[in-house]
Amino acid sequence: MASLFVHKKTKPWGLEWRSSINYLTFVVGLGIGTDTLVYGLPVAVIPYQLDIWGYTDLSSRTGWLMFAFAVGICIGTIIAAWISERYNTRRLPMLAGMVGLIGSIIMFMLAPTYAVLVVARVLQGLASAIIWTVGVALICDAVPPNKVGQQMGYALMGLNLGAVCAPPIGGALYAKFGFYAPFYFGIALSLLDLITRFLVIEPQDAKPWLEKIQQPADSEAQPTSEGDSEDKSLEKDGPAPEGDTIVSPVVTMEEDRSWRPIMEMLRHRLTWVGAFNMLAYGMVTPSINATLPLRLWDVFGFDSTIVGLIYIAIVVPSCFAGVLSGKMADKWGSKWIAVLYFGAAIPWYGLLIIPKLPLDIVALAFQSFFLQGTVSPIMRDFFTVAMEVKGVGFAHVFAIFNMSYAIAAAIGPVIGSNMYDHLSDGWLAVCVFCIACMIAGIIVTLIFSGKSEKEAA
């Protein structure tokens, strides 16, 4: 697919900052945050709205809406990975994903029945898959291998900020202005995100212009002696500042349309370690989201506004978990960092069994911090697979990442919400289920993970 920038006769406006690592990471992080916020805006209000409409089994119906979202992710991930790698473009799929997200918000907002809510959630999942898969691949295109975990962590701050802001904003807007208000807010934020995506210049599109800019500077700075020549060479080969524009893509993927690279990717052990750990992560988060508002309602009598405020206390500490674990994974490898964060989350699910509000808030905050910290090491595993398997693109490996989460997000909330609705002590069962997922992640990582044969960093 032809680039919108490479064939221009004049240098694109703002070329350096529009193609820089920092701006690309910001755009991806904003997209992830917007997607998460739009997904989470109705979470704190859906049970109450369904109750107003006269539905029963509220937790189960909320869980099925999350299942519908996961189905959309499965469909959208395949489409996004194929288009992004087939036509070697990130920008256009990113734009299409955000337009689709806006459309799904409008459909959900105007849905007259529960069935239409389900269809809207499927479409939102499809758009979300495109935003995630292509966005993460764009970061991998631009970022040096030894900083991938760190930059992923920065982008994942959008995930945590979206999770922080969505419940309180959704609950407050719903309580004061009614059902439509949270969706108006989501549409406005999505339009802002769309504008930032229009400004993106992909690394491969920026490369010819940056080389043209560099050539005159290089010719003017020709060394006058052999010693000067060596000094200039060392300066040029040294590491660029973190915020500088990438002059050439770090990884050049040779186009290979056969199935062989895909099969090699599926045989790589880190593919399955990352996929399983994403399943463990994805089972827990939707299970908690599907049941926590009802738990707080049943035990403490809290309405959607107070539930939203409690979510702030839960998620704020986790905003920097991904950056911290990402830097640690870049330095020491992903295996032990994943084990550390999975293990550190376990005790806090045990404390959630005790119905004491201050203790519950502290426990929820710590489980969220350690759980979110597992994502950066998992993403680094997928990055390593793409670096080691020739012919596999970043969108391919992160399609597996998305599919794993989608499967877990489809199963997790259904299991959690049905346990909560139909067992005598449903909340205890949900907490034990979360602990089992963490233990499974530790076991698989310890047995099958390890130092890569060709260290990506």
Secondary structure by P-SEA (a helix, b strand, c coil): ccccccccccccccccccccaaaaaaaaaaaaaaaaaaaacccccaaaaaaaacccaaaaaaaaaaaaaaaaaaaaaaaaaaaaaaacccaaaaaaaaaaaaaaaaaaaacccaaaaaaaaaaaaaaaaaacaaaaaaaaacccccaaaaaaaaaaaaaaaaaaccaaaaaaaaaccccaaaaaaaaaaaaaaaaaaaaccccccaaaaaaaaaaaaaaaaccccaaaaaaaaaaaacccccccccccccccccccccaaaaaaaaacaaaaaaaaaaaaaaacaaaaaacaaaaaaaaccccaaaaaaaaaaacccccaaaaaaaaaaaccccaaaaaaaaaaacccccccccccaaaaaaaaaaaaaaaaaaaaaaaaaaaaaaaccccccaaaaaaaaaaaaaaaaacaaaaaaaaaacccaaaaaaaaaaaaaaaaaaaaaaccccccccccc
